[in-house]
Amino acid sequence: MAGSRHAKGSSRPAAQAEEPRRKRRWIRGTFLTLLFLGLLGAGAFAAAVILTPVPDPNDVARTEATVVYYSDGTTEIGRLGDSTRRSVALADIPLDVQRAVLAAEDREFYNHGGFSPVGIGRAVYNNVTGGSLQGGSTITQQYAKNAYLTSERSFVRKARELILSVKLEATVGKDQILGDYLNTIYFGRGAYGVQSASLAYFGVPVSELNYEQGAVLASLIKAPSFYADNRKELKARWRYVIDSMAQVGWITPQQLDNARFPEIIKPANTNRLGGQVGYLLEAVKADLRTLGYTDQEIEAGGLRIVTTFDKDAQAAAVAAVEAVGPTEGTEGLRIGLVAVRPGTGEVVAMYGGRDYVTDPINNATRAFAQGGSTFKPFALTAAVEAGIGLDSIWDGNSPAEIQGYSVRNYGDTSFGEVDLRTATAASINTAYVAIEDQVGVDNVADAAYRLGLPVDTPGQSPDTLDLTFVLGTASPSGLAMANSYATLAARGQRSATTTVKEVYGTNGGLQHAWDPTREQVVASEVTDTVTSALQSVIAGGTATGAQMLGRPAAGKTGTSNENKSMWFVGYTPQLSTAVLMAKEDAQGIPVSLDGIGGGAPAYGGGGYTVAIWTAFMQAALAELPVADFVTPAVVPTPQPTSESPSPTESPTESPTPEPSPTPTPEPTPEPTVSGDPQ
């Protein structure tokens, strides 16, 4: 028994000695397991970094509004798209601004490998203990999240952010990361990127900022909307950034002492499409689509568009309408103006309406107002092409029976026998319908289409042409008429119109440059003769008010049936401009212009369209030399037809200054076409 007791008692020291060994084995095993798991995790992380490609930036990061400029290439008209991001090279961002951002967001940016272990640890602690899902993100992590990932709040997204950050550091480099970060981060006031932020808060490019202003922008990054609206808190954050810059040695003690919170400008008017801006931008957008650009490229592709709009001419268009346009009886009144450069088709100026925000319908490009006698130059062109001279004689009496139509001049005024020049100057309907009948309405329409009138112009069709075509019962746009007359000014060379001069990509590379295609659609000898006749309209016809221009000009007035629209389209060798007026009721139905201006003369040589045209052209051409038209060659006049009267030396009546309706055929077996002296 003694032996057994001895054996039992002797086992206690051995068990006690085994206990520390078991603990040591457990600790060693745990350590090795953790080491293995750590190495495995590190290996997996390294493999993930190596195998994870850097994807293309997401749409948000790449989104950059298209900026549209006047023809000078520097004065901004506005932007297409909602983004205000405007990228700049890191070299163009002052070092003080860069350092302010680093002081606020990531002082160790140039020392770490993409993430901060201390920051990650703090984030993990907060997340585990129920704090916010946050975490001490470096600038690289912030950029990875903004440019490549979604805003999802999860550990998976955080892990991907970490992997991408390390990958970016290894493949892209610090400077590019910082530059891309500064061009994509949000600063409040709708400003993405440091360049837009600088303009939004200080009204100057980022290249002009000092360290105090840079500290303001850096202060906004943490909570841009909050700090942008709370000046007291922004100043406190700004002081923290300034102090941080001093602690790191990025500003001197003297700069620290002298630092003062800079003045911040008031937020810009968010109504960025007001006035004429919206009309111009919509016209540019339409032309970009014609060039093949998608809406995504137009509104978010960061393009730089140099337009054909001349800044001074555009201002002149607005000033002309405001200075001499009617001020009474203007409810429902629509005024449009558009100027085209002959030979290139470049749209130099455009007045689309009072304000795009309140009325986005562009009166310069919309086809809604009957052209009236502005169509007579189309018949004149066809007549001259047929060998009919300006000294040919035509019956100007009213009424006149022509092919079943009873054609009348305004007020049934009879002018007697007149030559073609006089018929043009006085806008005699009976003579022009007879001319159209002789040369053929198909040939008149063909001349119109060749000069630039769209075949699909509302109110006419090549399949249903009749003798009313010359009297302008169709409704062209101001742009179409300005370009048609520009073909006359360019001596028969037609060019398509455009508002887009140059297109540059986000990298500054030229993507498109306007190269006008000129097509000789009418012989120059013909257009020279037509222009000579249209000069008579200003010299002594229905547009005598345009003589105030003080330089050679040609053109044609036009008034529609019941005075529902009024036009003047005129040109010099350098510029062709159409001005139109029309009136609509609350339902958009055309109504008479009678009564606009409180009884002031609305029509004829002293009418509003002529006055607006003259005021605009005086300013638009002020810096250009006076240019004359080419004197036309003599065009032989054929013998008059049996329907034409014999030549006479008797005087003709002067055109009446009163308004008159554009002729339309009456729905009777013997239709009547009543007249327009314009």
Secondary structure, DSSP 8 states (H G I E B T S, - for coil): -HHHHHHHHHHHHHHHHHHHHHHHHHHHHHHHHHHHHHHHHHHHHHHHHHH-------HHHH-B-EEEE-TTSSSEEEEESS-------GGGS-HHHHHHHHHHH-TTTTTSSSS-HHHHHHHHHHHHTT--S-----HHHHHHHHHHS----SHHHHHHHHHHHHHHHHHT-HHHHHHHHHHH-B-STT-BSHHHHHHHHHSS-GGG--HHHHHHHHHHTTSHHHHHH-HHHHHHHHHHHHHHHHHHTSS-HHHHHH-----------S-TTTTTHHHHHHHHHHHHHHTT--HHHHHHB--EEEES--HHHHHHHHHHHHHHS--SS-TTEEEEEEEE-TTT-BEEEEE--S-TTT----TTT---S--GGGGHHHHHHHHHHTT--TT-EEE--SSEEETTEEE--GGG----EEEHHHHHHTT-HHHHHHHHHHH-HHHHHHHHHHHT--TT-TT--TTS--GGGGGT-S---HHHHHHHHHHHHTTTEE---BSEEEEE-TTS-EEEE-----EE-S-HHHHHHHHHHHHHHHHHSTTGGGGGG-S--EEEEEE-GGG-EEEEEEE-SS-EEEEEEEEE-TTS-EE--TTGGGGS--SGGGSHHHHHHHHHHHHHTTTS-----------------TTS-------------S--------SSSS-EE-----
